[in-house]
Amino acid sequence: MRGVLSSHAANGTLAILDGSSFDAPSTRTAAQLLSDWGDRPVLVVTTEDEETLSKSFRNLEKVLVTGPEELEVALHLLLALEPTH
């Protein structure tokens, strides 16, 4: 898993978001944050304390919200959604 995350970091396809910036759930704000990422699938990893962040992203198309305990499975699902070139 470390290799996959390192690869994404090197390719500019990994971002870290401070969940405390969401005072209330806002799908609109979440969509604006992702607008520059294009149409590729996005994985958002949140903790139990970041419910506001989870609610903000969970209804967006091609976004998978998961907890750290399910990260490996989520990465496999995300790769399956990615179009092949």
Biopython code that builds the backbone (N, CA, C, O; Angstrom):
import numpy as np
from Bio.PDB.StructureBuilder import StructureBuilder

atoms = [
    (1, "MET", "N", (0.826, -1.180, 0.000)),
    (1, "MET", "CA", (0.000, 0.000, 0.000)),
    (1, "MET", "C", (0.877, 1.253, 0.000)),
    (1, "MET", "O", (0.532, 2.248, -0.637)),
    (2, "ARG", "N", (1.990, 1.211, 0.699)),
    (2, "ARG", "CA", (2.879, 2.368, 0.743)),
    (2, "ARG", "C", (3.345, 2.739, -0.662)),
    (2, "ARG", "O", (3.462, 3.917, -0.998)),
    (3, "GLY", "N", (3.610, 1.716, -1.480)),
    (3, "GLY", "CA", (4.042, 1.965, -2.849)),
    (3, "GLY", "C", (2.981, 2.658, -3.677)),
    (3, "GLY", "O", (3.291, 3.548, -4.470)),
    (4, "VAL", "N", (1.729, 2.258, -3.499)),
    (4, "VAL", "CA", (0.625, 2.878, -4.247)),
    (4, "VAL", "C", (0.481, 4.342, -3.834)),
    (4, "VAL", "O", (0.347, 5.219, -4.688)),
    (5, "LEU", "N", (0.510, 4.605, -2.535)),
    (5, "LEU", "CA", (0.380, 5.984, -2.055)),
    (5, "LEU", "C", (1.564, 6.836, -2.500)),
    (5, "LEU", "O", (1.388, 7.999, -2.862)),
    (6, "SER", "N", (2.764, 6.269, -2.475)),
    (6, "SER", "CA", (3.948, 6.994, -2.932)),
    (6, "SER", "C", (3.846, 7.333, -4.405)),
    (6, "SER", "O", (4.216, 8.430, -4.824)),
    (7, "SER", "N", (3.347, 6.400, -5.186)),
    (7, "SER", "CA", (3.166, 6.631, -6.619)),
    (7, "SER", "C", (2.182, 7.767, -6.873)),
    (7, "SER", "O", (2.426, 8.631, -7.715)),
    (8, "HIS", "N", (1.080, 7.762, -6.150)),
    (8, "HIS", "CA", (0.093, 8.834, -6.314)),
    (8, "HIS", "C", (0.673, 10.184, -5.885)),
    (8, "HIS", "O", (0.412, 11.203, -6.525)),
    (9, "ALA", "N", (1.445, 10.194, -4.824)),
    (9, "ALA", "CA", (2.071, 11.435, -4.376)),
    (9, "ALA", "C", (3.019, 11.969, -5.450)),
    (9, "ALA", "O", (3.031, 13.166, -5.734)),
    (10, "ALA", "N", (3.806, 11.081, -6.040)),
    (10, "ALA", "CA", (4.755, 11.481, -7.084)),
    (10, "ALA", "C", (4.048, 11.988, -8.338)),
    (10, "ALA", "O", (4.568, 12.861, -9.034)),
    (11, "ASN", "N", (2.860, 11.443, -8.631)),
    (11, "ASN", "CA", (2.110, 11.834, -9.826)),
    (11, "ASN", "C", (1.172, 13.018, -9.594)),
    (11, "ASN", "O", (0.488, 13.462, -10.516)),
    (12, "GLY", "N", (1.141, 13.523, -8.369)),
    (12, "GLY", "CA", (0.260, 14.654, -8.078)),
    (12, "GLY", "C", (-1.196, 14.265, -7.976)),
    (12, "GLY", "O", (-2.077, 15.110, -8.138)),
    (13, "THR", "N", (-1.467, 12.986, -7.708)),
    (13, "THR", "CA", (-2.852, 12.519, -7.605)),
    (13, "THR", "C", (-3.222, 12.178, -6.165)),
    (13, "THR", "O", (-4.150, 11.406, -5.921)),
    (14, "LEU", "N", (-2.494, 12.755, -5.218)),
    (14, "LEU", "CA", (-2.759, 12.551, -3.795)),
    (14, "LEU", "C", (-2.809, 13.921, -3.137)),
    (14, "LEU", "O", (-1.929, 14.754, -3.356)),
    (15, "ALA", "N", (-3.832, 14.152, -2.335)),
    (15, "ALA", "CA", (-3.954, 15.423, -1.623)),
    (15, "ALA", "C", (-4.362, 15.135, -0.184)),
    (15, "ALA", "O", (-5.024, 14.138, 0.104)),
    (16, "ILE", "N", (-3.955, 16.023, 0.706)),
    (16, "ILE", "CA", (-4.324, 15.929, 2.111)),
    (16, "ILE", "C", (-5.250, 17.105, 2.404)),
    (16, "ILE", "O", (-4.963, 18.245, 2.039)),
    (17, "LEU", "N", (-6.354, 16.812, 3.061)),
    (17, "LEU", "CA", (-7.351, 17.834, 3.375)),
    (17, "LEU", "C", (-7.562, 17.891, 4.875)),
    (17, "LEU", "O", (-7.702, 16.855, 5.525)),
    (18, "ASP", "N", (-7.586, 19.087, 5.425)),
    (18, "ASP", "CA", (-7.866, 19.274, 6.838)),
    (18, "ASP", "C", (-9.378, 19.269, 7.031)),
    (18, "ASP", "O", (-10.065, 20.219, 6.658)),
    (19, "GLY", "N", (-9.887, 18.190, 7.617)),
    (19, "GLY", "CA", (-11.325, 18.042, 7.808)),
    (19, "GLY", "C", (-11.945, 19.082, 8.700)),
    (19, "GLY", "O", (-13.156, 19.300, 8.643)),
    (20, "SER", "N", (-11.145, 19.734, 9.529)),
    (20, "SER", "CA", (-11.699, 20.753, 10.419)),
    (20, "SER", "C", (-12.134, 22.005, 9.665)),
    (20, "SER", "O", (-12.780, 22.879, 10.243)),
    (21, "SER", "N", (-11.789, 22.103, 8.379)),
    (21, "SER", "CA", (-12.215, 23.264, 7.588)),
    (21, "SER", "C", (-13.699, 23.194, 7.229)),
    (21, "SER", "O", (-14.258, 24.168, 6.725)),
    (22, "PHE", "N", (-14.342, 22.054, 7.482)),
    (22, "PHE", "CA", (-15.772, 21.891, 7.228)),
    (22, "PHE", "C", (-16.525, 22.050, 8.552)),
    (22, "PHE", "O", (-16.571, 21.124, 9.361)),
    (23, "ASP", "N", (-17.115, 23.232, 8.764)),
    (23, "ASP", "CA", (-17.893, 23.476, 9.986)),
    (23, "ASP", "C", (-19.219, 22.728, 9.958)),
    (23, "ASP", "O", (-19.733, 22.297, 10.990)),
    (24, "ALA", "N", (-19.760, 22.584, 8.750)),
    (24, "ALA", "CA", (-21.033, 21.884, 8.541)),
    (24, "ALA", "C", (-20.924, 21.109, 7.240)),
    (24, "ALA", "O", (-20.125, 21.474, 6.377)),
    (25, "PRO", "N", (-21.710, 20.041, 7.076)),
    (25, "PRO", "CA", (-21.659, 19.294, 5.812)),
    (25, "PRO", "C", (-21.997, 20.203, 4.629)),
    (25, "PRO", "O", (-22.964, 20.962, 4.674)),
    (26, "SER", "N", (-21.188, 20.115, 3.573)),
    (26, "SER", "CA", (-21.424, 20.925, 2.388)),
    (26, "SER", "C", (-20.933, 20.186, 1.144)),
    (26, "SER", "O", (-19.740, 20.170, 0.841)),
    (27, "THR", "N", (-21.867, 19.584, 0.442)),
    (27, "THR", "CA", (-21.520, 18.903, -0.800)),
    (27, "THR", "C", (-20.998, 19.905, -1.823)),
    (27, "THR", "O", (-20.107, 19.584, -2.610)),
    (28, "ARG", "N", (-21.539, 21.099, -1.814)),
    (28, "ARG", "CA", (-21.093, 22.138, -2.756)),
    (28, "ARG", "C", (-19.609, 22.466, -2.537)),
    (28, "ARG", "O", (-18.841, 22.547, -3.495)),
    (29, "THR", "N", (-19.219, 22.650, -1.291)),
    (29, "THR", "CA", (-17.809, 22.944, -0.980)),
    (29, "THR", "C", (-16.915, 21.774, -1.374)),
    (29, "THR", "O", (-15.836, 21.975, -1.931)),
    (30, "ALA", "N", (-17.359, 20.560, -1.087)),
    (30, "ALA", "CA", (-16.589, 19.368, -1.460)),
    (30, "ALA", "C", (-16.413, 19.296, -2.972)),
    (30, "ALA", "O", (-15.320, 19.005, -3.458)),
    (31, "ALA", "N", (-17.484, 19.558, -3.716)),
    (31, "ALA", "CA", (-17.415, 19.525, -5.186)),
    (31, "ALA", "C", (-16.458, 20.596, -5.710)),
    (31, "ALA", "O", (-15.724, 20.353, -6.667)),
    (32, "GLN", "N", (-16.461, 21.757, -5.102)),
    (32, "GLN", "CA", (-15.547, 22.827, -5.518)),
    (32, "GLN", "C", (-14.096, 22.418, -5.284)),
    (32, "GLN", "O", (-13.231, 22.696, -6.114)),
    (33, "LEU", "N", (-13.826, 21.762, -4.162)),
    (33, "LEU", "CA", (-12.468, 21.302, -3.885)),
    (33, "LEU", "C", (-11.985, 20.287, -4.917)),
    (33, "LEU", "O", (-10.796, 20.226, -5.229)),
    (34, "LEU", "N", (-12.906, 19.500, -5.438)),
    (34, "LEU", "CA", (-12.539, 18.458, -6.404)),
    (34, "LEU", "C", (-12.609, 18.920, -7.854)),
    (34, "LEU", "O", (-12.246, 18.158, -8.750)),
    (35, "SER", "N", (-13.058, 20.122, -8.110)),
    (35, "SER", "CA", (-13.285, 20.577, -9.481)),
    (35, "SER", "C", (-12.027, 20.532, -10.343)),
    (35, "SER", "O", (-12.123, 20.295, -11.548)),
    (36, "ASP", "N", (-10.859, 20.751, -9.761)),
    (36, "ASP", "CA", (-9.612, 20.727, -10.535)),
    (36, "ASP", "C", (-9.074, 19.322, -10.762)),
    (36, "ASP", "O", (-8.103, 19.146, -11.498)),
    (37, "TRP", "N", (-9.687, 18.319, -10.144)),
    (37, "TRP", "CA", (-9.204, 16.952, -10.252)),
    (37, "TRP", "C", (-9.738, 16.243, -11.495)),
    (37, "TRP", "O", (-9.332, 15.119, -11.789)),
    (38, "GLY", "N", (-10.631, 16.882, -12.212)),
    (38, "GLY", "CA", (-11.163, 16.266, -13.423)),
    (38, "GLY", "C", (-12.196, 15.205, -13.111)),
    (38, "GLY", "O", (-12.880, 15.266, -12.090)),
    (39, "ASP", "N", (-12.301, 14.233, -14.002)),
    (39, "ASP", "CA", (-13.369, 13.229, -13.914)),
    (39, "ASP", "C", (-12.878, 11.899, -13.332)),
    (39, "ASP", "O", (-13.591, 10.898, -13.404)),
    (40, "ARG", "N", (-11.699, 11.877, -12.772)),
    (40, "ARG", "CA", (-11.158, 10.621, -12.234)),
    (40, "ARG", "C", (-11.789, 10.280, -10.877)),
    (40, "ARG", "O", (-12.233, 11.178, -10.161)),
    (41, "PRO", "N", (-11.829, 9.018, -10.527)),
    (41, "PRO", "CA", (-12.365, 8.612, -9.220)),
    (41, "PRO", "C", (-11.518, 9.177, -8.080)),
    (41, "PRO", "O", (-10.308, 9.356, -8.211)),
    (42, "VAL", "N", (-12.185, 9.450, -6.965)),
    (42, "VAL", "CA", (-11.523, 10.052, -5.809)),
    (42, "VAL", "C", (-11.813, 9.209, -4.573)),
    (42, "VAL", "O", (-12.942, 8.766, -4.361)),
    (43, "LEU", "N", (-10.797, 8.995, -3.772)),
    (43, "LEU", "CA", (-10.931, 8.284, -2.506)),
    (43, "LEU", "C", (-10.731, 9.286, -1.384)),
    (43, "LEU", "O", (-9.710, 9.972, -1.330)),
    (44, "VAL", "N", (-11.714, 9.373, -0.484)),
    (44, "VAL", "CA", (-11.626, 10.248, 0.684)),
    (44, "VAL", "C", (-11.585, 9.353, 1.917)),
    (44, "VAL", "O", (-12.507, 8.576, 2.165)),
    (45, "VAL", "N", (-10.517, 9.469, 2.678)),
    (45, "VAL", "CA", (-10.351, 8.657, 3.881)),
    (45, "VAL", "C", (-10.600, 9.566, 5.082)),
    (45, "VAL", "O", (-9.933, 10.586, 5.251)),
    (46, "THR", "N", (-11.569, 9.180, 5.913)),
    (46, "THR", "CA", (-11.928, 9.982, 7.079)),
    (46, "THR", "C", (-11.919, 9.112, 8.336)),
    (46, "THR", "O", (-12.019, 7.887, 8.268)),
    (47, "THR", "N", (-11.798, 9.768, 9.461)),
    (47, "THR", "CA", (-11.896, 9.075, 10.738)),
    (47, "THR", "C", (-13.308, 9.236, 11.279)),
    (47, "THR", "O", (-14.106, 9.988, 10.722)),
    (48, "GLU", "N", (-13.613, 8.543, 12.346)),
    (48, "GLU", "CA", (-14.940, 8.634, 12.963)),
    (48, "GLU", "C", (-15.241, 10.053, 13.417)),
    (48, "GLU", "O", (-16.406, 10.449, 13.456)),
    (49, "ASP", "N", (-14.223, 10.823, 13.759)),
    (49, "ASP", "CA", (-14.395, 12.197, 14.227)),
    (49, "ASP", "C", (-14.686, 13.181, 13.095)),
    (49, "ASP", "O", (-14.992, 14.345, 13.353)),
    (50, "GLU", "N", (-14.593, 12.733, 11.861)),
    (50, "GLU", "CA", (-14.767, 13.628, 10.706)),
    (50, "GLU", "C", (-16.082, 13.364, 9.974)),
    (50, "GLU", "O", (-16.107, 13.282, 8.746)),
    (51, "GLU", "N", (-17.153, 13.235, 10.717)),
    (51, "GLU", "CA", (-18.461, 12.945, 10.136)),
    (51, "GLU", "C", (-18.906, 14.047, 9.171)),
    (51, "GLU", "O", (-19.506, 13.761, 8.135)),
    (52, "THR", "N", (-18.613, 15.297, 9.509)),
    (52, "THR", "CA", (-18.976, 16.413, 8.641)),
    (52, "THR", "C", (-18.291, 16.285, 7.283)),
    (52, "THR", "O", (-18.905, 16.530, 6.244)),
    (53, "LEU", "N", (-17.036, 15.905, 7.298)),
    (53, "LEU", "CA", (-16.289, 15.710, 6.057)),
    (53, "LEU", "C", (-16.877, 14.552, 5.250)),
    (53, "LEU", "O", (-17.056, 14.662, 4.037)),
    (54, "SER", "N", (-17.174, 13.454, 5.922)),
    (54, "SER", "CA", (-17.770, 12.292, 5.249)),
    (54, "SER", "C", (-19.084, 12.662, 4.576)),
    (54, "SER", "O", (-19.316, 12.311, 3.418)),
    (55, "LYS", "N", (-19.935, 13.364, 5.296)),
    (55, "LYS", "CA", (-21.234, 13.758, 4.739)),
    (55, "LYS", "C", (-21.083, 14.705, 3.558)),
    (55, "LYS", "O", (-21.918, 14.700, 2.654)),
    (56, "SER", "N", (-20.041, 15.511, 3.552)),
    (56, "SER", "CA", (-19.823, 16.465, 2.468)),
    (56, "SER", "C", (-19.455, 15.783, 1.164)),
    (56, "SER", "O", (-19.854, 16.240, 0.093)),
    (57, "PHE", "N", (-18.701, 14.698, 1.240)),
    (57, "PHE", "CA", (-18.192, 14.041, 0.035)),
    (57, "PHE", "C", (-18.999, 12.816, -0.400)),
    (57, "PHE", "O", (-18.916, 12.431, -1.566)),
    (58, "ARG", "N", (-19.756, 12.205, 0.466)),
    (58, "ARG", "CA", (-20.337, 10.892, 0.185)),
    (58, "ARG", "C", (-21.346, 10.855, -0.955)),
    (58, "ARG", "O", (-21.559, 9.786, -1.528)),
    (59, "ASN", "N", (-21.970, 11.959, -1.309)),
    (59, "ASN", "CA", (-22.967, 11.950, -2.372)),
    (59, "ASN", "C", (-22.425, 12.389, -3.730)),
    (59, "ASN", "O", (-23.176, 12.488, -4.700)),
    (60, "LEU", "N", (-21.135, 12.649, -3.795)),
    (60, "LEU", "CA", (-20.545, 13.074, -5.062)),
    (60, "LEU", "C", (-20.253, 11.866, -5.953)),
    (60, "LEU", "O", (-19.843, 10.806, -5.482)),
    (61, "GLU", "N", (-20.476, 12.059, -7.241)),
    (61, "GLU", "CA", (-20.221, 10.991, -8.207)),
    (61, "GLU", "C", (-18.729, 10.684, -8.272)),
    (61, "GLU", "O", (-17.898, 11.591, -8.237)),
    (62, "LYS", "N", (-18.402, 9.415, -8.366)),
    (62, "LYS", "CA", (-17.029, 8.908, -8.469)),
    (62, "LYS", "C", (-16.189, 9.232, -7.239)),
    (62, "LYS", "O", (-14.965, 9.323, -7.330)),
    (63, "VAL", "N", (-16.840, 9.405, -6.086)),
    (63, "VAL", "CA", (-16.131, 9.617, -4.828)),
    (63, "VAL", "C", (-16.477, 8.475, -3.891)),
    (63, "VAL", "O", (-17.649, 8.168, -3.674)),
    (64, "LEU", "N", (-15.457, 7.853, -3.343)),
    (64, "LEU", "CA", (-15.625, 6.778, -2.378)),
    (64, "LEU", "C", (-15.100, 7.275, -1.041)),
    (64, "LEU", "O", (-13.930, 7.639, -0.927)),
    (65, "VAL", "N", (-15.962, 7.291, -0.024)),
    (65, "VAL", "CA", (-15.579, 7.715, 1.322)),
    (65, "VAL", "C", (-15.425, 6.468, 2.182)),
    (65, "VAL", "O", (-16.315, 5.618, 2.223)),
    (66, "THR", "N", (-14.297, 6.365, 2.867)),
    (66, "THR", "CA", (-14.014, 5.190, 3.681)),
    (66, "THR", "C", (-13.182, 5.575, 4.893)),
    (66, "THR", "O", (-12.648, 6.681, 4.973)),
    (67, "GLY", "N", (-13.085, 4.662, 5.816)),
    (67, "GLY", "CA", (-12.234, 4.851, 6.985)),
    (67, "GLY", "C", (-10.881, 4.210, 6.770)),
    (67, "GLY", "O", (-10.725, 3.396, 5.860)),
    (68, "PRO", "N", (-9.900, 4.556, 7.585)),
    (68, "PRO", "CA", (-8.550, 3.996, 7.427)),
    (68, "PRO", "C", (-8.513, 2.473, 7.529)),
    (68, "PRO", "O", (-7.657, 1.830, 6.921)),
    (69, "GLU", "N", (-9.432, 1.900, 8.287)),
    (69, "GLU", "CA", (-9.442, 0.449, 8.466)),
    (69, "GLU", "C", (-9.842, -0.294, 7.190)),
    (69, "GLU", "O", (-9.592, -1.493, 7.066)),
    (70, "GLU", "N", (-10.457, 0.412, 6.249)),
    (70, "GLU", "CA", (-10.890, -0.201, 4.986)),
    (70, "GLU", "C", (-10.117, 0.338, 3.792)),
    (70, "GLU", "O", (-10.541, 0.170, 2.649)),
    (71, "LEU", "N", (-8.998, 0.979, 4.047)),
    (71, "LEU", "CA", (-8.259, 1.662, 2.988)),
    (71, "LEU", "C", (-7.782, 0.726, 1.890)),
    (71, "LEU", "O", (-7.904, 1.062, 0.712)),
    (72, "GLU", "N", (-7.253, -0.419, 2.230)),
    (72, "GLU", "CA", (-6.729, -1.325, 1.205)),
    (72, "GLU", "C", (-7.827, -1.804, 0.260)),
    (72, "GLU", "O", (-7.626, -1.836, -0.954)),
    (73, "VAL", "N", (-8.978, -2.175, 0.798)),
    (73, "VAL", "CA", (-10.110, -2.607, -0.030)),
    (73, "VAL", "C", (-10.591, -1.446, -0.890)),
    (73, "VAL", "O", (-10.899, -1.626, -2.068)),
    (74, "ALA", "N", (-10.655, -0.263, -0.304)),
    (74, "ALA", "CA", (-11.117, 0.918, -1.045)),
    (74, "ALA", "C", (-10.193, 1.239, -2.209)),
    (74, "ALA", "O", (-10.664, 1.622, -3.280)),
    (75, "LEU", "N", (-8.885, 1.089, -2.020)),
    (75, "LEU", "CA", (-7.945, 1.336, -3.113)),
    (75, "LEU", "C", (-8.190, 0.386, -4.283)),
    (75, "LEU", "O", (-8.118, 0.793, -5.442)),
    (76, "HIS", "N", (-8.476, -0.865, -3.983)),
    (76, "HIS", "CA", (-8.765, -1.837, -5.045)),
    (76, "HIS", "C", (-10.048, -1.463, -5.783)),
    (76, "HIS", "O", (-10.110, -1.575, -7.008)),
    (77, "LEU", "N", (-11.060, -1.025, -5.059)),
    (77, "LEU", "CA", (-12.309, -0.603, -5.701)),
    (77, "LEU", "C", (-12.086, 0.623, -6.573)),
    (77, "LEU", "O", (-12.624, 0.709, -7.678)),
    (78, "LEU", "N", (-11.309, 1.555, -6.089)),
    (78, "LEU", "CA", (-11.041, 2.768, -6.834)),
    (78, "LEU", "C", (-10.283, 2.472, -8.123)),
    (78, "LEU", "O", (-10.582, 3.047, -9.170)),
    (79, "LEU", "N", (-9.314, 1.587, -8.047)),
    (79, "LEU", "CA", (-8.567, 1.202, -9.247)),
    (79, "LEU", "C", (-9.469, 0.532, -10.275)),
    (79, "LEU", "O", (-9.262, 0.676, -11.480)),
    (80, "ALA", "N", (-10.468, -0.201, -9.796)),
    (80, "ALA", "CA", (-11.406, -0.856, -10.713)),
    (80, "ALA", "C", (-12.289, 0.170, -11.418)),
    (80, "ALA", "O", (-12.751, -0.089, -12.529)),
    (81, "LEU", "N", (-12.534, 1.318, -10.809)),
    (81, "LEU", "CA", (-13.351, 2.362, -11.417)),
    (81, "LEU", "C", (-12.592, 3.197, -12.428)),
    (81, "LEU", "O", (-13.196, 3.807, -13.311)),
    (82, "GLU", "N", (-11.275, 3.230, -12.307)),
    (82, "GLU", "CA", (-10.457, 4.064, -13.166)),
    (82, "GLU", "C", (-10.446, 3.524, -14.588)),
    (82, "GLU", "O", (-10.222, 2.332, -14.800)),
    (83, "PRO", "N", (-10.687, 4.397, -15.566)),
    (83, "PRO", "CA", (-10.666, 3.917, -16.963)),
    (83, "PRO", "C", (-9.258, 3.517, -17.375)),
    (83, "PRO", "O", (-8.279, 4.113, -16.926)),
    (84, "THR", "N", (-9.161, 2.517, -18.221)),
    (84, "THR", "CA", (-7.850, 2.091, -18.727)),
    (84, "THR", "C", (-7.499, 2.931, -19.947)),
    (84, "THR", "O", (-8.365, 3.328, -20.726)),
    (85, "HIS", "N", (-6.232, 3.183, -20.085)),
    (85, "HIS", "CA", (-5.759, 4.015, -21.218)),
    (85, "HIS", "C", (-4.963, 3.207, -22.176)),
    (85, "HIS", "O", (-4.487, 3.733, -23.183)),
]
sb = StructureBuilder()
sb.init_structure("model")
sb.init_model(0)
sb.init_chain("A")
sb.init_seg("    ")
for serial, (resi, resn, name, xyz) in enumerate(atoms, 1):
    if name == "N":
        sb.init_residue(resn, " ", resi, " ")
    sb.init_atom(name, np.array(xyz, "f"), 0.0, 1.0, " ", f" {name:<3s}", serial, name[0])
structure = sb.get_structure()
